[in-house]
Amino acid sequence: MPELPDVTVYVEHVRERILGRTLARLQLLSPFVLRSVDPPAQAFAGLAATGCSRLGKRVVLEFEDEHFAVIHLMIAGRLHWKAPGAKLPRKSTLLAFHFDDGLLSLTEAGSKRRASLHLVRGREALAAHDPGGLDVFSLGPAAFAEHMRARNHTLKRALTDPRILDGIGNAYSDEILHRAKLSPVKLTSRLDDEELERLLQACQDGLREWTELLREHYAGRFPEKVTAFRPEMAVHGKYGEPCPVCGDPVQRIVYASRETNYCPTCQTGGKLLADRSLSRLLAKDWPRSLEELEAYKAERRVER
């Protein structure tokens, strides 16, 4: 799912292309993408675009008369900028905003339709789509500590809950926790002041650096291939690969369709975190350290 750095870069590129342009029509190619009925899509035709902004992980297209189009990309939704009259792939395209000099389309890979569009009128209606998470760049150490300790969650959950923090998801939470040298399953109530200050710094520095990296990567061209897995990442999507800090293999926790990647040496004092899919199977034989894990793998190779 595109997160704060990705959505920020999307917003900058969309704003550059649509600001001051009049929308000729809003084309809905999938009936399931539109999740609201008032105002209707036809009401946006003829309105000039006044801006584009980020609301959590949502992209908001702003038009005259306080008309807003709120796009939630979810996991597989992606934006594209095409020439006027360009042919749209019917199977994957959900909608298109047609301007005089180009069109902005939304596609979604796969068969599940999770991406959404809400059309709203007025800033009060727009505010209803804000999950409420706080912007880490607006928080100092004391405010951040108070906010994080207000709920007792694991760090992974606290970072990715849009009601707690703004715009952080599965990918960048892995990177932030690795940078902060903190376990993804440590409870927020058990963090001391130094750990919380380290976490805040990792959030701010990590998100800022990734945003700049993406800006440089997509300079002069629309960000067509946004992905949660990038070669520059330290641990996210790097299961089994060496940690760039210590060289030990990156490990993972798999739950449902979500995977958390971490380095035991850098983040958990060498302890392996229980992976539900394996720890239930191995029960008491679950390895507690990298050494035990390697010994277990060696035994399995011999048995085969």
C-alpha positions in Angstrom: 0.0 0.0 0.0 1.4 3.4 -0.9 2.4 5.2 2.3 3.3 8.8 3.3 6.4 9.1 1.1 4.7 7.5 -1.9 1.5 9.5 -1.5 3.4 12.7 -1.0 5.2 12.3 -4.3 1.9 11.3 -6.0 0.3 14.5 -4.7 3.2 16.7 -5.9 3.1 15.3 -9.4 -0.7 15.3 -9.7 -0.8 18.9 -8.4 1.8 20.0 -11.0 -0.3 18.6 -13.8 -3.9 19.5 -12.9 -3.6 22.8 -11.0 -5.8 25.4 -12.8 -7.0 22.9 -15.4 -10.7 22.3 -16.0 -12.1 18.9 -15.6 -13.9 17.8 -18.8 -15.4 14.7 -17.3 -15.0 12.1 -14.6 -15.2 8.7 -16.2 -16.2 5.7 -14.0 -15.2 2.4 -15.6 -16.0 0.3 -12.5 -19.3 0.7 -10.7 -17.7 -0.5 -7.4 -15.0 2.2 -7.1 -17.5 5.0 -6.3 -18.5 4.8 -2.6 -20.7 7.9 -2.3 -23.7 9.4 -4.0 -23.7 13.1 -3.2 -22.5 15.1 -5.1 -22.8 13.0 -8.3 -19.8 12.5 -10.6 -21.5 14.8 -13.2 -21.3 17.7 -10.8 -17.5 17.8 -11.2 -17.5 18.4 -15.0 -16.5 21.9 -15.8 -14.9 22.6 -12.4 -11.3 23.9 -12.3 -8.8 22.0 -10.2 -7.6 24.1 -7.3 -5.1 21.7 -5.7 -4.2 18.2 -4.6 -3.3 17.1 -1.1 -2.7 14.2 1.1 -5.2 13.0 3.8 -3.5 10.1 5.6 -2.8 7.6 2.8 -5.5 9.2 0.6 -5.0 11.4 -2.4 -7.4 14.4 -2.5 -8.2 16.2 -5.7 -9.5 19.6 -4.9 -11.9 21.5 -7.2 -13.9 24.8 -7.2 -16.9 25.3 -4.9 -15.2 23.0 -2.3 -15.7 19.8 -4.3 -13.3 17.1 -3.4 -12.4 13.7 -4.9 -10.9 11.4 -2.2 -9.0 8.5 -3.6 -7.9 5.6 -1.4 -5.4 3.4 -3.2 -5.5 0.6 -0.7 -3.0 -2.2 -1.5 -3.0 -2.5 -5.3 -4.4 0.9 -6.5 -2.0 3.0 -8.6 -2.3 6.4 -10.3 -1.3 7.1 -13.9 -1.0 10.2 -16.1 -1.7 9.8 -19.7 -2.1 11.9 -22.9 -5.5 13.2 -23.8 -7.6 10.4 -25.4 -5.2 7.7 -24.4 -6.6 4.2 -24.5 -7.4 2.8 -21.1 -7.0 -0.9 -20.2 -10.5 -1.9 -19.4 -9.7 -4.8 -17.2 -7.7 -2.8 -14.6 -8.8 0.8 -14.9 -11.4 1.9 -12.4 -11.8 5.6 -13.2 -10.3 8.5 -15.1 -10.3 12.3 -14.6 -10.2 13.8 -18.1 -8.5 17.3 -18.4 -7.8 19.2 -21.6 -4.1 18.3 -21.5 -4.1 14.9 -20.1 -6.0 12.3 -18.0 -5.4 10.9 -14.5 -6.5 7.3 -14.2 -6.7 4.9 -11.3 -5.9 1.2 -11.9 -6.0 -1.7 -9.5 -4.1 -5.0 -10.0 -5.8 -8.3 -9.3 -9.5 -9.2 -9.0 -10.3 -7.7 -5.6 -11.7 -4.2 -5.8 -10.5 -2.4 -2.6 -9.5 1.0 -4.0 -12.2 3.6 -3.6 -13.4 7.0 -4.6 -15.5 9.3 -2.4 -16.9 12.5 -3.9 -17.7 15.1 -1.2 -18.7 18.7 -0.9 -17.5 21.0 1.8 -14.5 20.8 4.1 -16.5 19.4 6.9 -17.5 16.4 4.8 -13.8 16.0 3.7 -12.7 16.0 7.3 -14.9 13.0 7.9 -12.4 10.9 5.8 -9.5 11.8 8.0 -8.6 8.8 10.2 -7.3 11.1 12.9 -3.7 10.0 13.2 -1.1 12.6 14.2 1.6 13.9 11.9 5.0 12.8 13.3 6.6 15.9 11.9 4.4 18.1 14.1 5.3 16.3 17.3 8.1 17.0 19.8 9.5 14.2 22.0 7.2 14.9 25.0 4.0 15.1 22.9 5.0 12.0 21.0 5.7 10.0 24.2 2.4 11.0 25.7 0.5 10.1 22.5 2.2 6.7 22.1 1.7 5.8 25.8 -2.0 6.6 25.6 -2.7 3.2 24.2 -0.9 0.0 25.0 -0.1 -1.6 21.6 2.8 -3.4 20.1 5.0 -0.9 18.2 4.1 -2.4 14.9 0.5 -1.9 15.5 0.9 1.6 16.9 2.9 2.8 14.0 0.5 1.3 11.4 -2.8 2.3 13.0 -4.0 5.4 11.0 -5.9 6.5 14.1 -2.6 6.9 16.0 -0.1 8.1 13.4 -0.6 9.6 10.0 0.5 7.8 6.8 2.7 5.0 8.1 2.0 1.4 6.9 3.6 -2.0 6.8 6.7 -1.2 4.7 7.9 2.0 6.4 7.1 0.7 9.9 9.6 -2.1 9.3 12.2 0.4 8.2 11.5 2.8 11.0 11.8 0.1 13.7 15.0 -1.2 12.2 16.4 2.3 12.2 15.3 2.8 15.8 16.7 -0.6 16.8 13.4 -1.6 18.4 11.4 -4.8 18.4 8.1 -4.7 16.4 6.3 -6.6 19.3 7.5 -4.4 22.2 4.6 -2.7 23.9 4.4 1.0 23.9 3.8 1.1 27.6 7.3 -0.5 28.2 9.2 2.1 26.2 11.4 4.5 28.2 11.9 8.1 27.2 15.1 7.5 25.4 13.5 4.7 23.2 10.5 6.9 22.4 12.8 9.8 21.4 14.8 7.4 19.2 11.6 6.1 17.7 10.4 9.6 16.9 13.7 10.5 15.3 13.6 7.3 13.2 10.1 8.2 12.0 10.9 11.7 11.1 14.3 11.0 9.5 13.2 7.8 7.8 10.1 9.3 6.2 11.9 12.5 5.2 14.8 10.6 3.6 12.4 8.2 1.7 10.3 11.1 0.4 13.5 12.8 -0.9 14.7 9.6 -2.5 11.4 9.1 -4.3 11.4 12.7 -5.4 14.8 12.2 -7.0 13.8 8.9 -8.5 10.7 10.3 -10.2 12.1 13.7 -11.1 10.6 14.8 -14.4 8.3 11.8 -14.8 5.1 10.6 -13.2 5.5 7.9 -10.6 4.0 5.0 -12.5 5.5 2.1 -10.7 5.0 2.7 -7.0 6.0 -0.3 -4.9 6.3 -1.3 -1.3 9.5 -3.3 -2.0 12.5 -1.3 -3.0 16.1 -2.5 -3.2 17.3 0.4 -0.9 15.2 -0.9 2.0 17.0 -2.4 4.9 14.6 -5.1 6.1 11.2 -4.8 4.5 10.8 -7.6 1.9 14.3 -8.8 2.7 13.6 -12.1 4.5 16.7 -14.3 4.6 18.9 -11.5 3.2 21.8 -10.0 5.3 21.0 -7.0 7.4 22.9 -4.0 6.1 24.0 -3.1 9.6 25.1 -6.4 11.1 25.1 -8.9 8.3 22.8 -11.4 10.0 19.8 -12.8 8.1 16.6 -10.7 8.2 13.7 -12.6 9.8 9.9 -12.3 9.5 6.6 -12.7 11.3 3.7 -13.7 9.0 0.1 -13.1 10.0 -2.7 -13.4 7.4 -1.5 -11.5 4.4 0.9 -9.2 6.3 4.6 -9.8 6.8 6.8 -8.0 9.4 10.5 -8.1 8.7 13.1 -7.4 11.3 16.7 -8.1 12.3 17.0 -10.1 15.5 20.6 -8.9 16.2 19.8 -5.2 15.8 16.2 -5.2 17.2 15.4 -8.0 19.6 18.7 -8.8 21.3 19.2 -11.9 19.1 15.8 -13.4 20.0 13.6 -14.9 17.3 10.0 -13.7 17.4 7.4 -16.4 17.1 5.9 -16.7 13.7 2.4 -18.0 14.0 2.5 -20.2 10.9 5.6 -22.0 12.2 5.5 -21.6 16.0 2.2 -23.4 16.1 3.6 -26.3 14.1 6.9 -26.5 16.1 5.4 -25.6 19.5 8.1 -26.2 22.1 10.7 -26.9 19.4 10.5 -23.3 18.1 14.0 -21.9 17.9 14.7 -19.0 20.3 17.8 -17.6 18.5 19.5 -17.4 15.1 21.9 -20.1 16.2 19.1 -22.5 17.1 17.3 -21.6 13.9 20.4 -22.5 11.8 20.8 -25.7 13.8 17.2 -26.6 13.1 17.6 -26.0 9.4 20.8 -28.1 9.4 18.9 -31.0 11.0 16.1 -30.8 8.5 18.6 -30.9 5.6 20.3 -34.0 7.1 16.8 -35.7 7.5 16.1 -35.1 3.9 
